[in-house]
């Protein structure tokens, strides 16, 4: 299976850091990849970790619009906490965040970045009418929402995708490959199969 033959999605809460870092790395490696958020509106970090930015954005809002908006409101704060730099980087990958619940495309593997996102994705897939009964593997690779952790775990997701595509039979090998990743990282990985 060529990299592009494996349809991959990566989902975090707001399609800003964790899912986009994996999207970037997988795209550079030739995978057919999309990234998504799982909540209803994009909420960005504010001046402190406990105080989010009061503005919420629609998922159709372009990253550069968010950048311009935050630059006008408090450039010092958003440059200092790295949000402006993140928005510039994301805009080079795609124009705006996307919401998983609004996507009708199918994938072979969907990676989530935390357990509550995993729960939302599985719930969404189970609520949809099954038409093709084609399997999709939903895999949770827990990622702390920092730039460093997002990059580190994005490489793990990429390694997993490479292993999946090199396996003679991904369905038969998947549990073994995920178990090896758990041993390597020391973190448990959630996995379930849903159907389209």
VOGU-3710 file (C-alpha; in Angstrom, 3 decimals, decimal comma):
1> xxxxxxxxxx> 0,000/0,000/0,000  1,452/3,368/-0,988  1,357/6,212/1,564  -1,383/7,994/-0,356  -3,546/4,834/-0,421  -3,967/4,924/3,368  -6,638/7,512/4,137  -5,786/9,116/7,485  -7,560/11,686/9,646  -6,225/13,300/12,817
11> xxxxxxxxxx> -8,651/14,906/15,264  -8,005/17,125/18,289  -10,332/19,585/20,006  -9,870/22,690/17,829  -7,724/21,640/14,829  -4,962/23,994/15,829  -1,918/22,328/17,393  -1,932/18,557/17,842  -3,931/17,493/14,793  -2,244/20,074/12,580
21> xxxxxxxxxx> 1,263/19,020/13,587  0,467/15,415/12,650  -1,242/16,644/9,461  1,907/18,522/8,457  4,279/15,618/9,077  2,041/13,014/7,411  1,484/15,273/4,406  5,250/15,740/3,983  5,609/11,925/4,011  3,087/11,557/1,182
31> xxxxxxxxxx> 0,043/10,377/3,127  -3,493/11,318/2,169  -4,375/13,152/5,389  -6,960/15,536/6,755  -7,183/17,106/10,184  -10,153/18,195/12,234  -11,445/19,617/15,485  -14,250/18,021/17,476  -15,998/20,834/19,331  -18,526/23,356/18,014
41> xxxxxxxxxx> -16,345/26,502/17,958  -12,622/27,257/17,901  -11,480/28,686/21,245  -7,901/29,922/21,412  -5,681/30,284/24,489  -5,783/33,714/26,043  -3,294/35,681/28,133  -3,022/32,837/30,648  -3,710/29,108/30,448  -6,727/29,517/32,751
51> xxxxxxxxxx> -8,178/32,449/30,812  -9,046/31,551/27,210  -9,398/34,157/24,524  -12,976/35,480/24,896  -13,568/35,353/21,130  -14,720/32,128/19,564  -14,372/31,397/15,883  -16,423/29,343/13,482  -14,559/26,407/11,951  -14,865/28,103/8,555
61> xxxxxxxxxx> -12,877/31,126/9,818  -9,566/31,360/8,018  -6,413/31,088/10,124  -5,213/34,423/8,735  -8,451/36,125/9,812  -7,843/34,834/13,358  -4,246/36,072/13,100  -5,359/39,567/12,014  -8,068/39,694/14,685  -5,699/38,730/17,515
71> xxxxxxxxxx> -2,965/41,045/16,174  -5,370/43,965/16,428  -6,660/43,045/19,894  -3,442/42,259/21,789  -0,374/41,585/19,631  1,989/41,454/22,618  -0,036/38,772/24,399  -0,616/36,556/21,361  2,929/36,905/20,098  4,192/36,108/23,594
81> xxxxxxxxxx> 2,110/32,953/24,023  2,988/31,756/20,500  -0,538/31,806/19,064  0,314/34,179/16,204  3,223/31,988/15,136  1,009/28,872/15,295  -1,650/30,549/13,142  0,965/31,518/10,528  2,242/27,924/10,389  -1,252/26,440/10,140
91> xxxxxxxxxx> -2,231/28,710/7,282  0,589/27,170/5,228  -1,006/23,717/5,681  -4,645/24,608/4,954  -6,766/27,765/4,963  -8,992/27,128/7,993  -9,797/24,578/10,700  -12,362/21,878/9,942  -14,881/20,172/12,188  -14,956/16,353/12,117
101> xxxxxxxxxx> -18,729/16,141/12,523  -19,170/18,079/9,251  -16,994/15,743/7,153  -18,602/12,993/5,115  -15,341/11,557/3,722  -14,213/8,105/4,803  -10,799/7,080/6,116  -8,996/3,857/6,932  -7,585/5,225/10,202  -8,658/8,125/12,404
111> xxxxxxxxxx> -6,198/9,206/15,102  -7,485/11,216/18,046  -5,318/13,249/20,404  -7,090/12,696/23,720  -9,685/10,369/25,178  -12,584/12,824/25,174  -11,969/13,529/21,470  -11,838/9,761/20,870  -15,213/9,443/22,606  -16,710/12,200/20,425
121> xxxxxxxxxx> -15,392/10,661/17,210  -16,621/7,177/18,080  -20,009/8,577/19,145  -20,292/10,516/15,869  -19,375/7,491/13,730  -21,815/5,238/15,607  -24,626/7,782/15,182  -24,218/7,883/11,394  -26,177/5,535/9,191  -23,944/2,683/8,037
131> xxxxxxxxxx> -24,009/2,514/4,258  -20,871/0,777/2,966  -19,998/-1,181/6,139  -16,379/-0,328/5,402  -14,235/-0,461/8,549  -12,448/2,546/10,018  -9,979/2,145/12,879  -10,196/4,868/15,513  -6,960/5,087/17,505  -6,324/7,421/20,437
141> xxxxxxxxxx> -2,724/8,544/20,915  -2,951/10,773/23,985  -1,093/14,038/23,322  -0,524/16,834/25,825  -1,465/20,139/24,162  2,034/21,647/23,903  4,093/22,316/20,776  6,835/19,914/21,870  4,483/17,047/22,716  2,477/17,635/19,517
151> xxxxxxxxxx> 5,637/17,285/17,414  6,886/14,235/19,304  3,546/12,397/19,057  3,086/13,433/15,415  6,196/11,410/14,605  4,701/8,448/16,501  1,502/8,739/14,437  3,625/8,854/11,293  5,547/5,726/12,374  2,255/3,939/13,007
161> xxxxxxxxxx> 0,949/4,922/9,568  4,137/3,688/7,941  3,822/0,389/9,840  0,164/0,044/8,819  0,958/0,555/5,152  3,905/-1,885/5,234  1,904/-4,645/6,911  0,810/-7,488/4,663  -2,618/-7,304/6,274  -3,255/-4,176/8,317
171> xxxxxxxxxx> -6,358/-5,671/9,955  -4,385/-8,659/11,290  -1,320/-6,618/12,305  -2,968/-3,596/13,877  -3,282/-4,859/17,461  0,332/-6,022/17,479  1,569/-2,694/16,042  -0,417/-0,692/18,594  0,863/-2,875/21,423  4,456/-2,226/20,280
181> xxxxxxxxxx> 3,731/1,530/20,280  2,342/1,284/23,826  5,517/-0,434/24,999  7,671/2,176/23,259  5,821/5,169/24,745  4,713/3,725/28,084  1,199/5,058/27,409  -1,912/3,067/26,636  -3,491/3,488/23,214  -7,240/3,167/22,754
191> xxxxxx> -8,558/1,453/19,632  -11,968/0,594/18,266  -13,409/-0,299/14,882  -16,402/1,580/13,490  -18,124/1,243/10,130  -19,226/3,634/7,407
//
